[in-house]
Amino acid sequence: MGFEFAETMSGTIEWDAEPGVQHPFSFEVAAHAASLRAHIMDGRAELRGVVHAPPRAESADAQGTIIIRPVGQKIIRYHLEFTADDGARLTLAGQKDIRWLAPRTTFSELPAEIHDEAGRRVARCSTRFDLEHDTWSFLRSFRRT
């Protein structure tokens, strides 16, 4: 038995080619762990969803992983791969560093970077889970599989 849930993160992206220019940025993903037992061991779940990273990727299918280890390692790590509108392969890498004295902030804010196929950073993102508007839908999305 496994589990799944859905999450939306939104904020801004600043492409390295346009310093100082911020664009809206978001991603909606569904996480799926086929086995709860395996997830407990490594914290890993698969991600599938959509990245909105204008002007390079208006609505790009994405896939990757999330590692959820808020107790032992005190992290939640995201890795999403997607294809920009021009065909370039991009990777989002971000990590929430959990501090139990500041759970509201550390569980909801995700700083991230976007890298190209060669591993060069091409953008920085600042995203946030909207606790006020999205918490109920996030909690309702949890399901056993």
C-alpha positions in Angstrom: 0.0 0.0 0.0 1.2 3.5 -0.9 -0.1 7.0 -0.9 -0.5 10.1 -3.0 -1.1 13.8 -2.6 -1.2 17.0 -4.7 0.6 20.3 -4.0 0.8 23.7 -5.6 3.7 26.0 -5.1 3.8 29.5 -6.5 6.0 32.6 -6.5 8.5 34.2 -8.8 11.3 33.3 -11.1 14.3 35.4 -12.2 16.1 34.1 -15.3 19.9 34.7 -15.2 19.7 36.2 -18.7 17.4 38.9 -17.4 18.8 40.0 -14.0 16.3 41.9 -11.9 13.3 40.9 -13.9 10.8 38.7 -12.1 8.1 36.6 -13.7 5.3 34.7 -12.0 6.2 31.1 -11.4 4.3 28.0 -10.2 4.1 24.3 -10.3 1.3 21.8 -9.6 2.4 18.3 -8.8 1.0 15.0 -7.7 3.2 12.9 -5.5 2.9 9.1 -5.5 4.7 6.5 -3.4 3.9 3.0 -4.4 4.9 1.6 -1.0 4.5 3.3 2.3 7.1 1.0 3.7 9.7 1.9 1.1 8.8 5.6 1.5 9.5 5.4 5.2 12.9 3.9 4.5 14.1 6.5 1.9 11.5 9.3 2.0 11.2 9.2 -1.8 8.0 9.7 -3.9 7.5 10.3 -7.6 6.3 13.6 -8.8 4.3 14.4 -12.0 2.7 17.7 -12.9 3.0 21.0 -14.7 5.6 23.8 -14.4 4.7 27.4 -15.4 7.9 29.3 -15.9 7.4 32.2 -18.3 8.6 33.3 -20.7 10.6 30.0 -21.3 8.0 27.4 -20.3 4.4 28.6 -20.3 2.9 25.2 -19.3 5.4 22.3 -19.3 4.8 18.7 -18.3 7.1 17.8 -15.5 8.3 14.7 -13.7 10.7 14.0 -10.9 11.0 13.1 -7.2 10.4 14.5 -3.8 12.3 13.4 -0.7 10.3 14.0 2.5 12.6 13.6 5.6 11.3 16.4 8.0 12.4 14.5 11.1 15.7 12.8 10.6 17.4 14.9 7.9 15.1 17.9 8.4 14.6 18.4 4.6 12.0 18.2 1.9 13.8 18.1 -1.5 12.2 18.6 -4.9 13.7 17.6 -8.3 11.6 18.2 -11.4 12.6 17.9 -15.0 10.7 19.6 -17.8 11.1 20.8 -21.4 11.0 24.6 -22.1 8.9 25.8 -25.0 12.1 26.0 -27.2 12.9 22.4 -26.6 15.6 22.9 -23.9 15.6 20.3 -21.1 15.5 22.1 -17.7 15.7 20.8 -14.1 14.2 22.5 -11.0 16.1 21.6 -7.8 14.9 23.0 -4.5 15.0 22.2 -0.8 13.0 23.1 2.3 15.2 23.1 5.3 12.9 22.3 8.2 13.4 24.1 11.5 10.9 22.9 14.1 11.0 26.3 15.8 9.7 27.9 12.6 7.5 25.2 11.0 5.0 27.6 9.3 7.8 29.2 7.3 10.1 26.3 6.7 7.3 23.9 5.5 5.8 26.4 3.2 8.8 28.2 1.5 10.8 26.6 -1.2 13.9 28.3 -2.7 14.9 26.7 -5.9 17.1 26.9 -8.9 16.7 25.9 -12.5 19.6 24.3 -14.4 20.1 23.5 -18.1 21.2 20.1 -19.5 24.9 21.0 -18.8 24.1 21.7 -15.1 24.5 25.4 -15.4 22.1 27.5 -13.3 19.8 29.5 -15.6 17.2 30.8 -13.1 16.4 31.2 -9.4 12.9 30.7 -8.0 11.2 31.7 -4.8 8.1 29.7 -4.2 5.6 29.4 -1.4 2.8 27.0 -0.5 -0.3 29.3 0.2 -1.3 28.1 3.7 -4.4 30.3 3.8 -5.9 29.2 0.5 -4.5 25.8 -0.3 -4.2 23.9 3.0 -7.7 22.3 2.9 -7.3 21.1 -0.7 -3.8 19.8 0.1 -5.1 17.8 3.0 -8.1 16.5 1.1 -5.7 15.3 -1.7 -4.0 12.6 0.5 -5.1 9.1 -0.5 -4.0 5.6 0.1 -3.1 3.7 -3.1 
